[in-house]
Amino acid sequence: MQKSIRLVSGLYLKLALLTVAVGFVLRIVLLFNAQTTSLGFSFGEWLEIFLFGAVNDFCAATVGFVFLWLFMLSVSRTKYTKPWGYIILTLLAAAFCYVAFFNTIFDEYGSVAPRIAMYVLGYWAGSFALRLFLPEGFRSHWTTIWFALFVVFYVGAIVFNGLSEYFFWNEFGVRYNFIAVDYLVYTNEVVGNIMESYPVVPMALGVIVVTLLITWYLFRRDLVRAEELKGWQWKAVIAPAYIAALFAAIGLLNFNTRFQDSGNVYVNELQANGLYKFYDAFVKNSLDYEQFYLTRPEADAEAFVHEVYGSTGDNLRTVSAGGGRRFAATSCSSPSRA
């Protein structure tokens, strides 16, 4: 049990610290980006940027760890025994049929979401059937491979997100906002624009190389220890602790938004976590008009309108008919009579 706990806690800490490190480097890069036009920060604002920024990144990593945590909880011998194996297979097959043949929430989202959900559930059901009916040795290799792939995916997601946030800031001067949410809605247009604007293939290869190097350096000894995740004792200890940490991280991320109220928008954006900003934009479904569009003081705008339209203070204008009344006459012709 102690080996399992050390493995899980070690993975969590390494991924969290990697997230904080990438966030730290990203903030330094963004500080000297062309979009960041003002660096006249006070000492307190510098502390907010890097101290609150590190806390926000650590909390975001804690929340994001939930998917790997759920996978590790699912590693078990019991789920392949009778009757649990057949019950799980039935539920997965039913979920696949429901998504494939009925209208679901994925259809409401549109785009490729229904197809992705159908493929994922179909693969999940099919692979579980293989693991259920093939020998245990196959299951062990399967678990080890997927455990390694999960870790590689997490490292790649951290690296890729750092690169994506750099390019998003380079264009808009902020963290993810509702524009980034729109990118998911208009996927075809956005992907086409990205392919035309950036050297996607070299950058993708660079992300893959960096991901593999980091994974090998930090996790090479952990990737072959998937068998230690079997058993229920460590899960009984880790599950309550992680759930408490998860809710604490969510609460702290939400609490820290009250410190993002500086008059300097760069202080607010640099200390924030991009993924949490993305979630917040998705939930609120809005964009700050005054932040992204040029405006004039309200009094100047009113004076301009009154000058152009000759309107009064309540923005009413008297319109008179200069040429007198006019009537439009219509005539109806009847069939001629013989």
VOSE-865845 format. One record per residue (C-alpha): residue number from 0; residue in one letter; x, y, z. Coordinates in pm, 1 decimal. Example, Ala and Ser with C-alpha at 12.3 -4.5 7.8 and 13.67 -1.06 7.14 Angstrom:
<sites>
{site 0,"A",{1230.0,-450.0,780.0}}
{site 1,"S",{1367.0,-106.0,714.0}}
</sites>
This chain:
<sites>
{site 0,"M",{0.0,0.0,0.0}}
{site 1,"Q",{281.3,241.8,83.8}}
{site 2,"K",{438.7,191.1,-259.1}}
{site 3,"S",{107.1,269.3,-425.7}}
{site 4,"I",{57.8,584.1,-218.8}}
{site 5,"R",{410.5,703.1,-296.4}}
{site 6,"L",{354.2,638.3,-667.0}}
{site 7,"V",{27.5,833.9,-683.1}}
{site 8,"S",{144.4,1121.4,-464.0}}
{site 9,"G",{472.5,1140.0,-657.2}}
{site 10,"L",{289.5,1162.6,-989.9}}
{site 11,"Y",{62.6,1434.8,-853.1}}
{site 12,"L",{348.0,1645.7,-717.2}}
{site 13,"K",{561.9,1610.2,-1029.7}}
{site 14,"L",{275.9,1709.3,-1261.9}}
{site 15,"A",{173.6,1997.2,-1035.9}}
{site 16,"L",{528.5,2131.6,-1009.5}}
{site 17,"L",{574.5,2092.9,-1385.7}}
{site 18,"T",{258.8,2302.1,-1435.4}}
{site 19,"V",{391.6,2569.5,-1198.7}}
{site 20,"A",{732.1,2571.6,-1372.1}}
{site 21,"V",{579.1,2607.5,-1719.7}}
{site 22,"G",{350.8,2882.3,-1587.0}}
{site 23,"F",{647.4,3066.2,-1436.3}}
{site 24,"V",{844.0,3056.9,-1762.6}}
{site 25,"L",{533.2,3159.7,-1956.0}}
{site 26,"R",{476.9,3465.0,-1735.5}}
{site 27,"I",{833.3,3581.9,-1788.2}}
{site 28,"V",{797.3,3539.4,-2165.4}}
{site 29,"L",{461.6,3720.9,-2168.6}}
{site 30,"L",{607.1,4010.0,-1966.8}}
{site 31,"F",{841.4,4089.9,-2254.4}}
{site 32,"N",{590.2,4020.5,-2528.5}}
{site 33,"A",{504.5,4300.0,-2772.1}}
{site 34,"Q",{144.1,4300.9,-2647.0}}
{site 35,"T",{252.8,4380.0,-2290.0}}
{site 36,"T",{294.9,4755.3,-2324.6}}
{site 37,"S",{326.1,4851.5,-1956.2}}
{site 38,"L",{567.4,4701.8,-1701.2}}
{site 39,"G",{537.5,4975.5,-1441.2}}
{site 40,"F",{426.9,4737.0,-1168.7}}
{site 41,"S",{458.6,4801.9,-798.7}}
{site 42,"F",{629.7,4551.5,-567.3}}
{site 43,"G",{290.4,4423.2,-454.6}}
{site 44,"E",{180.6,4372.7,-813.9}}
{site 45,"W",{494.6,4173.7,-891.9}}
{site 46,"L",{412.5,3952.2,-593.3}}
{site 47,"E",{56.8,3907.3,-721.3}}
{site 48,"I",{179.1,3807.4,-1064.9}}
{site 49,"F",{421.7,3538.8,-950.2}}
{site 50,"L",{293.1,3435.5,-606.3}}
{site 51,"F",{-78.7,3420.3,-685.3}}
{site 52,"G",{13.3,3293.1,-1030.1}}
{site 53,"A",{199.0,2993.9,-883.5}}
{site 54,"V",{-88.8,2920.3,-644.2}}
{site 55,"N",{-342.7,2939.3,-926.3}}
{site 56,"D",{-134.5,2708.7,-1146.1}}
{site 57,"F",{-92.3,2458.0,-862.6}}
{site 58,"C",{-467.6,2459.5,-797.7}}
{site 59,"A",{-543.4,2417.3,-1169.0}}
{site 60,"A",{-304.6,2120.7,-1180.2}}
{site 61,"T",{-485.3,1970.4,-880.3}}
{site 62,"V",{-819.1,1997.6,-1059.2}}
{site 63,"G",{-676.9,1862.3,-1384.1}}
{site 64,"F",{-527.8,1560.4,-1204.6}}
{site 65,"V",{-879.9,1422.4,-1163.3}}
{site 66,"F",{-874.2,1233.1,-1494.9}}
{site 67,"L",{-549.9,1049.8,-1417.6}}
{site 68,"W",{-676.2,987.0,-1064.9}}
{site 69,"L",{-997.0,828.7,-1199.0}}
{site 70,"F",{-793.9,610.6,-1433.2}}
{site 71,"M",{-574.2,491.3,-1147.3}}
{site 72,"L",{-881.6,416.1,-938.0}}
{site 73,"S",{-1015.1,203.6,-1223.0}}
{site 74,"V",{-705.8,-22.1,-1219.8}}
{site 75,"S",{-838.5,-330.3,-1045.9}}
{site 76,"R",{-871.5,-705.8,-1074.4}}
{site 77,"T",{-1219.2,-706.9,-922.0}}
{site 78,"K",{-1390.5,-540.1,-1218.4}}
{site 79,"Y",{-1305.6,-842.6,-1436.3}}
{site 80,"T",{-1463.3,-1096.5,-1199.1}}
{site 81,"K",{-1822.7,-1217.2,-1217.4}}
{site 82,"P",{-2070.1,-1053.4,-1214.8}}
{site 83,"W",{-1896.4,-712.4,-1220.4}}
{site 84,"G",{-1726.2,-761.6,-1554.9}}
{site 85,"Y",{-2052.1,-838.9,-1733.0}}
{site 86,"I",{-2234.1,-553.7,-1560.3}}
{site 87,"I",{-1967.8,-301.8,-1662.7}}
{site 88,"L",{-1961.3,-433.2,-2020.7}}
{site 89,"T",{-2340.3,-405.1,-2041.5}}
{site 90,"L",{-2334.7,-46.1,-1916.8}}
{site 91,"L",{-2060.3,52.6,-2162.9}}
{site 92,"A",{-2242.5,-112.0,-2453.9}}
{site 93,"A",{-2567.4,61.5,-2354.0}}
{site 94,"A",{-2391.0,398.2,-2334.8}}
{site 95,"F",{-2242.3,344.6,-2680.0}}
{site 96,"C",{-2581.0,254.9,-2829.2}}
{site 97,"Y",{-2743.4,553.6,-2661.4}}
{site 98,"V",{-2490.4,798.8,-2807.6}}
{site 99,"A",{-2486.6,627.0,-3148.8}}
{site 100,"F",{-2862.0,597.5,-3207.2}}
{site 101,"F",{-3035.2,859.8,-2991.3}}
{site 102,"N",{-3030.1,1237.0,-2953.4}}
{site 103,"T",{-2794.2,1332.2,-2669.3}}
{site 104,"I",{-2629.2,1638.6,-2521.3}}
{site 105,"F",{-2344.3,1586.5,-2768.6}}
{site 106,"D",{-2587.1,1643.3,-3054.5}}
{site 107,"E",{-2693.8,1968.9,-2890.6}}
{site 108,"Y",{-2332.1,2085.5,-2896.7}}
{site 109,"G",{-2298.9,1986.7,-3261.1}}
{site 110,"S",{-1981.1,1987.6,-3467.5}}
{site 111,"V",{-1777.9,1666.7,-3424.8}}
{site 112,"A",{-1874.1,1615.5,-3058.5}}
{site 113,"P",{-2130.2,1333.1,-3123.0}}
{site 114,"R",{-1883.3,1143.6,-3341.5}}
{site 115,"I",{-1601.6,1178.5,-3087.6}}
{site 116,"A",{-1828.2,1059.6,-2804.9}}
{site 117,"M",{-1942.7,762.3,-3012.7}}
{site 118,"Y",{-1583.9,663.6,-3100.5}}
{site 119,"V",{-1463.7,697.4,-2740.6}}
{site 120,"L",{-1748.2,490.5,-2594.8}}
{site 121,"G",{-1722.2,235.4,-2874.2}}
{site 122,"Y",{-1350.7,194.8,-2814.7}}
{site 123,"W",{-1404.8,178.1,-2439.6}}
{site 124,"A",{-1670.5,-93.1,-2470.1}}
{site 125,"G",{-1472.1,-294.2,-2727.2}}
{site 126,"S",{-1143.5,-276.8,-2536.7}}
{site 127,"F",{-1311.6,-373.1,-2210.5}}
{site 128,"A",{-1464.6,-675.4,-2382.1}}
{site 129,"L",{-1116.3,-782.5,-2495.5}}
{site 130,"R",{-974.0,-740.3,-2147.3}}
{site 131,"L",{-1266.8,-927.8,-1997.5}}
{site 132,"F",{-1236.8,-1238.2,-2214.3}}
{site 133,"L",{-859.6,-1251.6,-2278.2}}
{site 134,"P",{-602.7,-1383.0,-2023.0}}
{site 135,"E",{-481.1,-1168.6,-1731.9}}
{site 136,"G",{-138.1,-1117.5,-1887.6}}
{site 137,"F",{-299.0,-918.5,-2166.0}}
{site 138,"R",{-472.9,-697.4,-1908.7}}
{site 139,"S",{-146.2,-621.4,-1730.5}}
{site 140,"H",{25.1,-509.8,-2052.4}}
{site 141,"W",{-283.6,-309.3,-2146.9}}
{site 142,"T",{-283.9,-128.3,-1812.1}}
{site 143,"T",{88.1,-49.9,-1831.9}}
{site 144,"I",{57.7,92.0,-2183.8}}
{site 145,"W",{-241.4,309.0,-2102.0}}
{site 146,"F",{-86.9,427.9,-1777.8}}
{site 147,"A",{220.9,541.8,-1970.7}}
{site 148,"L",{3.9,705.8,-2238.0}}
{site 149,"F",{-192.5,895.2,-1972.7}}
{site 150,"V",{126.4,1036.6,-1821.5}}
{site 151,"V",{263.0,1131.1,-2164.1}}
{site 152,"F",{-68.4,1297.7,-2248.7}}
{site 153,"Y",{-59.9,1502.2,-1927.9}}
{site 154,"V",{294.3,1622.4,-1991.7}}
{site 155,"G",{208.7,1700.8,-2353.4}}
{site 156,"A",{-103.4,1891.7,-2249.8}}
{site 157,"I",{98.7,2107.7,-2008.8}}
{site 158,"V",{359.6,2189.1,-2274.3}}
{site 159,"F",{101.3,2243.2,-2549.1}}
{site 160,"N",{-111.1,2469.2,-2329.6}}
{site 161,"G",{190.6,2687.5,-2249.4}}
{site 162,"L",{262.7,2728.7,-2620.7}}
{site 163,"S",{-104.4,2797.2,-2700.8}}
{site 164,"E",{-131.5,3060.5,-2430.1}}
{site 165,"Y",{174.4,3236.2,-2570.4}}
{site 166,"F",{21.9,3264.5,-2917.1}}
{site 167,"F",{-318.6,3364.4,-2778.0}}
{site 168,"W",{-156.5,3640.9,-2571.5}}
{site 169,"N",{49.2,3744.3,-2872.2}}
{site 170,"E",{-274.5,3811.3,-3059.5}}
{site 171,"F",{-512.2,3941.4,-2792.2}}
{site 172,"G",{-292.5,4048.5,-2498.9}}
{site 173,"V",{-491.7,3840.5,-2246.9}}
{site 174,"R",{-533.1,3487.0,-2118.4}}
{site 175,"Y",{-800.4,3261.7,-2265.7}}
{site 176,"N",{-1139.1,3431.9,-2287.2}}
{site 177,"F",{-1462.9,3380.7,-2477.2}}
{site 178,"I",{-1276.1,3415.2,-2805.9}}
{site 179,"A",{-1094.8,3092.4,-2716.5}}
{site 180,"V",{-1431.6,2931.3,-2643.4}}
{site 181,"D",{-1549.0,3036.1,-2990.3}}
{site 182,"Y",{-1246.1,2858.3,-3130.7}}
{site 183,"L",{-1402.0,2529.7,-3019.1}}
{site 184,"V",{-1733.7,2616.2,-3181.8}}
{site 185,"Y",{-1593.3,2721.9,-3519.2}}
{site 186,"T",{-1332.0,2449.1,-3531.9}}
{site 187,"N",{-1297.0,2420.1,-3910.0}}
{site 188,"E",{-1242.7,2792.3,-3966.3}}
{site 189,"V",{-1000.9,2825.6,-3675.5}}
{site 190,"V",{-792.3,2521.3,-3767.8}}
{site 191,"G",{-769.7,2643.2,-4126.5}}
{site 192,"N",{-659.3,2987.2,-4012.4}}
{site 193,"I",{-398.8,2839.2,-3776.9}}
{site 194,"M",{-260.8,2614.2,-4049.6}}
{site 195,"E",{-218.9,2917.7,-4275.9}}
{site 196,"S",{-73.3,3149.6,-4010.9}}
{site 197,"Y",{172.4,2931.9,-3816.5}}
{site 198,"P",{428.8,2658.6,-3893.1}}
{site 199,"V",{211.2,2392.1,-3733.6}}
{site 200,"V",{412.0,2084.8,-3830.9}}
{site 201,"P",{748.1,2204.0,-3689.5}}
{site 202,"M",{578.8,2328.3,-3370.9}}
{site 203,"A",{391.5,1999.1,-3327.6}}
{site 204,"L",{713.2,1803.2,-3369.8}}
{site 205,"G",{881.7,2032.2,-3117.0}}
{site 206,"V",{602.7,1976.4,-2863.8}}
{site 207,"I",{628.6,1598.9,-2912.3}}
{site 208,"V",{1005.7,1598.0,-2865.6}}
{site 209,"V",{990.0,1817.4,-2553.2}}
{site 210,"T",{706.8,1604.3,-2413.3}}
{site 211,"L",{899.0,1280.4,-2458.7}}
{site 212,"L",{1215.8,1427.3,-2306.8}}
{site 213,"I",{1034.1,1559.9,-1999.2}}
{site 214,"T",{841.3,1235.1,-1958.0}}
{site 215,"W",{1159.6,1029.3,-1977.9}}
{site 216,"Y",{1346.3,1253.2,-1734.4}}
{site 217,"L",{1071.5,1281.5,-1470.1}}
{site 218,"F",{858.2,968.2,-1502.8}}
{site 219,"R",{1062.1,689.4,-1659.8}}
{site 220,"R",{1071.0,493.8,-1331.5}}
{site 221,"D",{699.3,546.5,-1267.8}}
{site 222,"L",{568.4,429.2,-1604.7}}
{site 223,"V",{646.8,61.0,-1537.4}}
{site 224,"R",{477.1,53.5,-1195.5}}
{site 225,"A",{115.6,29.7,-1307.1}}
{site 226,"E",{72.2,-305.8,-1129.4}}
{site 227,"E",{115.0,-126.4,-796.4}}
{site 228,"L",{-214.4,53.0,-859.3}}
{site 229,"K",{-415.4,-265.7,-812.2}}
{site 230,"G",{-576.4,-320.9,-475.4}}
{site 231,"W",{-818.4,-114.2,-270.8}}
{site 232,"Q",{-618.8,-17.9,41.0}}
{site 233,"W",{-434.7,277.9,-113.5}}
{site 234,"K",{-756.5,396.8,-278.0}}
{site 235,"A",{-929.8,410.9,59.3}}
{site 236,"V",{-653.1,641.5,183.4}}
{site 237,"I",{-590.7,854.4,-126.0}}
{site 238,"A",{-952.0,906.8,-237.9}}
{site 239,"P",{-1068.7,1118.3,60.1}}
{site 240,"A",{-743.8,1315.4,64.1}}
{site 241,"Y",{-762.1,1399.2,-306.6}}
{site 242,"I",{-1131.7,1487.0,-294.6}}
{site 243,"A",{-1057.0,1732.3,-12.4}}
{site 244,"A",{-766.0,1879.0,-210.7}}
{site 245,"L",{-984.2,1901.6,-522.7}}
{site 246,"F",{-1256.6,2105.8,-352.9}}
{site 247,"A",{-997.3,2321.5,-178.4}}
{site 248,"A",{-831.1,2395.0,-513.9}}
{site 249,"I",{-1163.6,2485.7,-677.3}}
{site 250,"G",{-1251.0,2716.1,-387.6}}
{site 251,"L",{-907.9,2880.2,-389.9}}
{site 252,"L",{-918.7,2939.6,-766.4}}
{site 253,"N",{-1254.4,3108.1,-727.7}}
{site 254,"F",{-1138.6,3305.8,-422.1}}
{site 255,"N",{-826.3,3435.2,-593.9}}
{site 256,"T",{-1028.4,3599.9,-869.3}}
{site 257,"R",{-1108.2,3882.1,-625.6}}
{site 258,"F",{-742.3,3982.7,-639.0}}
{site 259,"Q",{-764.6,4022.8,-1016.5}}
{site 260,"D",{-911.8,4372.2,-992.6}}
{site 261,"S",{-606.2,4589.4,-1056.2}}
{site 262,"G",{-635.4,4894.0,-1278.2}}
{site 263,"N",{-354.6,4741.1,-1485.4}}
{site 264,"V",{-511.7,4463.3,-1691.8}}
{site 265,"Y",{-174.1,4291.1,-1736.0}}
{site 266,"V",{-143.8,4234.1,-1360.7}}
{site 267,"N",{-486.1,4067.7,-1358.3}}
{site 268,"E",{-417.9,3851.6,-1660.9}}
{site 269,"L",{-62.5,3747.6,-1576.7}}
{site 270,"Q",{-149.9,3619.7,-1230.3}}
{site 271,"A",{-448.5,3421.7,-1359.7}}
{site 272,"N",{-440.5,3062.9,-1480.1}}
{site 273,"G",{-531.6,3030.1,-1846.1}}
{site 274,"L",{-733.4,2710.0,-1815.4}}
{site 275,"Y",{-942.7,2848.5,-1531.4}}
{site 276,"K",{-999.7,3164.6,-1736.5}}
{site 277,"F",{-1117.4,2940.7,-2020.7}}
{site 278,"Y",{-1361.7,2762.7,-1789.5}}
{site 279,"D",{-1485.6,3094.9,-1652.1}}
{site 280,"A",{-1540.9,3231.2,-2004.1}}
{site 281,"F",{-1726.5,2914.3,-2103.7}}
{site 282,"V",{-1960.5,2941.2,-1805.5}}
{site 283,"K",{-2024.8,3316.5,-1830.5}}
{site 284,"N",{-2057.4,3313.7,-2209.5}}
{site 285,"S",{-1966.1,3683.1,-2240.0}}
{site 286,"L",{-1687.5,3918.4,-2344.3}}
{site 287,"D",{-1596.8,4252.4,-2184.7}}
{site 288,"Y",{-1690.9,4502.3,-2457.9}}
{site 289,"E",{-1501.1,4797.6,-2313.8}}
{site 290,"Q",{-1180.5,4594.0,-2283.2}}
{site 291,"F",{-1166.2,4487.8,-2647.7}}
{site 292,"Y",{-1340.9,4768.8,-2835.4}}
{site 293,"L",{-1244.7,5134.9,-2861.9}}
{site 294,"T",{-1491.6,5357.7,-2676.5}}
{site 295,"R",{-1537.0,5727.6,-2600.2}}
{site 296,"P",{-1655.3,5886.7,-2274.8}}
{site 297,"E",{-2033.6,5869.4,-2251.5}}
{site 298,"A",{-2075.5,6249.4,-2241.2}}
{site 299,"D",{-1865.5,6292.3,-2557.6}}
{site 300,"A",{-2062.2,6018.5,-2732.1}}
{site 301,"E",{-2394.9,6183.5,-2642.5}}
{site 302,"A",{-2276.2,6523.8,-2763.0}}
{site 303,"F",{-2161.8,6368.0,-3090.8}}
{site 304,"V",{-2501.5,6202.4,-3145.5}}
{site 305,"H",{-2689.7,6525.7,-3070.4}}
{site 306,"E",{-2467.0,6718.5,-3311.6}}
{site 307,"V",{-2512.6,6473.2,-3596.7}}
{site 308,"Y",{-2887.2,6419.5,-3559.5}}
{site 309,"G",{-2988.2,6752.7,-3410.4}}
{site 310,"S",{-3149.7,6567.1,-3123.8}}
{site 311,"T",{-3232.9,6688.1,-2774.5}}
{site 312,"G",{-3105.1,6573.3,-2438.4}}
{site 313,"D",{-3343.8,6281.2,-2432.8}}
{site 314,"N",{-3218.5,6185.0,-2779.5}}
{site 315,"L",{-3546.4,6274.3,-2950.1}}
{site 316,"R",{-3560.9,6448.5,-3285.0}}
{site 317,"T",{-3855.1,6623.3,-3445.0}}
{site 318,"V",{-3902.3,6519.4,-3805.1}}
{site 319,"S",{-4123.4,6742.1,-4022.4}}
{site 320,"A",{-4256.3,6683.2,-4369.6}}
{site 321,"G",{-4100.5,6967.5,-4566.5}}
{site 322,"G",{-4298.0,6917.2,-4886.5}}
{site 323,"G",{-4640.4,6883.6,-4732.8}}
{site 324,"R",{-4847.4,6573.3,-4728.6}}
{site 325,"R",{-4826.9,6327.3,-5008.3}}
{site 326,"F",{-5064.5,6053.1,-5092.3}}
{site 327,"A",{-4994.5,5746.3,-5294.6}}
{site 328,"A",{-5277.6,5658.6,-5528.1}}
{site 329,"T",{-5343.4,5313.6,-5654.8}}
{site 330,"S",{-5578.9,5212.5,-5924.3}}
{site 331,"C",{-5740.5,4886.7,-6003.4}}
{site 332,"S",{-5827.4,4808.2,-6361.3}}
{site 333,"S",{-6132.1,4596.2,-6427.1}}
{site 334,"P",{-6171.3,4364.7,-6723.0}}
{site 335,"S",{-6311.7,4537.2,-7028.2}}
{site 336,"R",{-6664.1,4456.0,-7122.1}}
{site 337,"A",{-6757.3,4365.2,-7471.3}}
</sites>
